[in-house]
Amino acid sequence: MFAEKELLLVPGPTPIPPQVQRAMMRPIINHRCPAYEELFSGLQEKLKRLFAVTGEVFVFPASGTGALEAMVVNFLSPNEPVLMVSIGWFGDRFGEIAERFGADVTWLKLDWGTAATPEIVAEAMDKAPKPFKAVLLTHNETSTAVVNPVREIAKVVKERGASLLVDAVSGFAAMPLPMDEWQIDAVATASQKALMTPPGIGLVAVREEAWEAVERTQMPRYYWDFRLARKFQSHNQNPYTPPVTLLYGLDAALDMIFAEGAEAVFERHKRVRNLLRDGIRKMGLELFVPDDNIASCSLTAVKVPEGIHGGDLIRQLRNKYRIEVAGGQEHLRGKIIRISHMGYIHESDMLLTLEALRYAIKDLG
């Protein structure tokens, strides 16, 4: 009845398609040879197409957190006023990174399970004693399964002359985020989410119009220096050893996305989300985010029934039904489970998950 092998439904790492696994089995090559330059050139073209940006896409051997730090040190300066719009645990992390590097962070913290609005952001920017140089925003808050209205927020941020830096680690490639069209200055993401590749690649895309801010920044940087990376990328190279095997996999994953069609990929994520949310409601369970308008297409948070601890439900799903889901964070620990449906996930996976969840809850009484 249930999966012959474990179904991985945590919000990263996500399942790896066979095509990506096969690509990563190719022999390793010298990263200073023409064959690598050809690989990297093709990757750049595909990544720019998916980010919908005419600027640079920087490829770092890193996690998503590294990509966020890279954005911070290339766009902010010490003591510079910035606004952090946080709607959960990962928003808090983004702001903490900026604080640790000495930025003057003003916090706009909203209740977990809610989304920011352009009106709230505009009000915070307008009442500040001095203009913000940048606004930091989470696209998809992984801790709560809420997606922010980035397009609308970007409009008010740009009207007020600030840079917009977006954490899209768990939202990119699952939901639309066209950078040039929406005037997003920088976007950070990582390989192990909707890009269907193992952990180890951090990506930051920078809009060409935002490059002046990168040149102006006074933050110390070397490993993350976009200026150095740009110099090497002009020759289809990296400043240091790249994760060649992972790049083989990412290249194959991008080919899969474009073969399906980026818009079709976004629609599939939405269909899978709706199927899961409808099934949860029919089971009589409560969604942590009841509003479909702000519900993530990358993952869904479900309230654990009264009398059951989330950790017990996770263990039951893992040990008996071979389905791996995630728990809540901070004050939501034990109170919710988070079911990922980003990347290489389809409707059949959610039907199986709903059935297993029903049985697991019954098992636990």
N, C-alpha and C positions, 0 to 999 in steps of 0.2 A: 504493500500500500504506500510506503514511504520511500524516501530516496535511498538508492543503493549506495551512494556516497554522500558525504556531508554537503549540505546546501549552505553556502556561506552568505549570510544576509546581515552582516555587520556593515556599518558605514565606512568601510576601508580597513583592510584591503578587501576588494570585491573579487568575484569570480573571474578567472582568466580564460578567454576563449581558446579553443584548440589552435586556431590560426596564429594567435599571439605566442602560445607556448612553442609551436613549431618554429616560428621566426627566431625565437631566442636560442634555439639549438644550433643556429648557424655558427660556423667557426669564427672565432674572434679575429679581428683585423687590427692593423696598426692605425691608431687614430690620427696619424700625421700623413696618411697616404691618400691618393686620389679616390680610392673606393670609399673611404670614410667621408671625404668632402662631398662626394655625390650623394651619399646617404643623408648627410646633414643638410645639404641644400634642399633636397626633397622634403625633409622634415620641416624646414622653415616655411616652405611654400604651403604645406598642408596646415601647419599650426596657424599661420597668419589667416588662412582661409577660415578656419574654425573659430578663431578669436574675432574674425571680421574686423581686422585692424591692418592699417598700412604701415605701422611702425614696426618695432623690433619685438621678437619673442625670445627671451633669454632662457636657456636650458641649463639648469644646475643639478649636480649630483646632490640631492637634498630631499627632505620631506616637505610637506606643505608649510610647516612652521618655518623652515628655512626660507621658503619663497616669501612668506610674510615679512620676515626680518629683512630680506633683500629689498622689498618695497620701502620699508621704513628708512633704511640707511641711505637709499638713493633718492628719496623725496623729501625727507624731513631734516631739519637742522636742530642742534641743541637749543632749548628754550623757545623754540618756535611754537606758536599757539595752534593746536589741532583739536578737532572735535571727534570723539570716539562715540559712534552710535552702536550701542551694544544691546542685543536682545537675548543673550544667553552666554554660555560658558566659553565658546570660541570667540565671541566678540570681546569678552573680558580679556582673553589671552592676547588678542590683537592689540588692544589698548595697553596691556602690560608691557609688550615688546616695545612700543613707542615710548613709554615712560622710562624703561630701563636704559634707553639710549638718550634720555635727557630731553625729550620733547615735552612741551607744556600742554598736557592733555586735559581737556575739559570733557567730563563724562556725561553722556546722555544715555542713562540706563533705563530700559523699559522692562516691563514684566515679562518673565519667561512665558512663551506661548503666544505672545503678541508680535506684531510686525511694526516697524517704524512707518511713519507716514511723511510725505513731503511737507505737510504743514508743521509737524513737530520739529523736523530738522530745520525748516526755515525760521521758526520761532527761536530755536536755540542759537542759530547763527546771528539773527538780528539783535538779540539782547546781549550778545557777548561784548565785553568792554573794548576789545580790539578784534579786527577781522581774523578769521582762521585762515591759515595757509593751506590746510588740507582737511578733508573729512575722511575718516576711516569707517568703512561699512562692510558688514557681512552680507553676502548675496544669499546664501542658504545656511541658516543656523543649525548645525548638525545636532546640537544638544536638545533642541526642541522640535525639529522638523517644521520650521517656519521659513518661508522665503520672503525677502524684503522686496518692495516695489522699486527696484534699482533705477529703472528708466525715469520714473517720476522724481525720485530723490536727486538723481543726477542733474535734472533740469534746475532745481532750486540751488544746488551747490554751484553749478557753473554760472548762474545768474549773479551769484555773490562773489565770484572771482577766485574760488578755492579749487585746489586739486581734489579729485575723488579717487581714492585707493580702495579697491574692492577685494575682499577675501572671497574667492569663488572656489575654494578647495573642493567642497562637496557638491557644488551646483553646476560647475562648468561641464559642458557636454551633455547635461541632463535637461537643461532649460536654456532658452535663448539668452544671450548676453552680448549682442553686437556692440563692440567697443566704440568704433568710429561713429556709428549712428547715434548711440546714446551719450557720446562724449565722456566716456569713462577713461580716466588718464592712465590707470594701471590696474591690472587684474592678476592675481596670484592663484595658482592651482597646483595640483599634484597628480602623479600618474596613477595612483592606486584607487581612484574613485571611479567616476564615469568614463575615464579614459581606458579602463580595462587592462591595465598594465601593472606589474608588481610595484611595490613601493621603491622609491629611490630616485625619482626625477621630480624636481621642483621647477615650475614654469612661471615666468612673469612676463606678461605682454605690456608694452608701453606704447601709448598713442604718440604718433610723431609730434603732434602739437604740444605734448607735455615734456619733450626732451629738454627744454630750457630749464625746467625745474630740476632735472637730474644734474645738469651742469652747475647749477647754483648751490646745490646742497653742500653743507659743511660737515656732515657726519663722516667719521673715519670709516673706511671700507677698503677691503682688498678682495677677499674671496667673492664678495657679492657685488663688486664694482661693475655697474652697467657700462661704464665708459670703456673699461678694459675688455669686457665681454663683447661689446659692439665692435671694437677694433679687430678682435679675432674673428668674429662672425662675418665680417666683410670678406673674409677668405674661407668661409665655411669651416672654421676651426673653433676650438674652445681654449681658454687660457690655461686649462689644466685637464687632467685625464678625465674624459667623459665615461659614463656607464654604457659602453658600446652595446652590450647584450640587451640592456633595457631599451636602448634606442631602437634596436631591431624590433623589439616587441611593440613599442609605441608606434613605430611606422606602420606595422601591420594593423594595429588597432585603429589608426586613423583611416587606413584604407577601408576597413570594415564600416566605419562611420559614414564615409562618403559613398560607399557602395549602397548602403541603406538609404542614404540621404540625410543630411543634418536635421532638416525639418521633420522627416519621418522618425528619426531617433527621438526628438523632443516629444512628438506625438505618442510614440510608444511608451515613453516614461510616464506621460500623463495618463494613458489608458491603464497601465499597470497600477499606478497610484489609485485611480478611481476604482478599479476592481478590488483592490485590497481594502480601501476605505469603506466601500459598500458592503463587503463581506464582514468587516469588523462590526459595522452597525447592525447587520442582520443577526449577528451572534449575540447582540445585546451588550456588547462591550462599548466603552466610552473612548473616543479619540481625544488625545491631549489637545489637539488643535481642531476644534469642530468646524471652523470656517474654511470651506474649500478654497476660497479666494487667496488665502495666504498659506495653504498647505503645500509642503514641499513635494516635488516630483522625484526627489532623490531618496527619501526615506519617510517613514510614518511612525509616529509615537502613539502608543496605545496604553491607556491606563490599566493597571493590573487590578483584577477584581478584588473586592473586599475579602479579607481573610487569607489572601495569598501574597507572599513576598515575591517581588520581581526576580530576585536571585534564584529562588526555587523554580520559578517558571522557566527561566533561562536554562537551568541545569536539566530540567525535564525535557525540554525541546532538544537540547544537545544530546543527552545520554540515551533517550529512548527513540527520538524521531530524527536524529542526525541533522537537525537544523540549528544553525548558530545565529543568534540574534544578540543585540546589545542591550544593556540596561541603561537606566537613567544616571545622570551626573549630579553631583552636589546634593541639593535638597530633593531632587527627584529620584535619588538612588532607592531602588526597591519599590518605587511607585509607578514607574512606567517601563515598558520595553520599547526598543527602537528597531524597526524592521526596515532594512535597506532594500531598495529596488532600483539602484543605479547601475548603469553599465550593462554587463552581459546577463540581464534578467528579463524574463518574459512572463506572459500571463499564466502559463502553466506552473511556473515556480510559485506564484502567489496563491493559486488554487491549492497546491500542495501545502503551502504554509498555513493557510486558513484551516485546512482539515487537521493538520498537526496541532495547531493552537487550540482548536476545539477539544481534541482528545487530551492534550496536556493539561488544560484547565480542569477537565473532568477527572483526570488522574489525581489532581491535587485537592479535589473536593470542593 
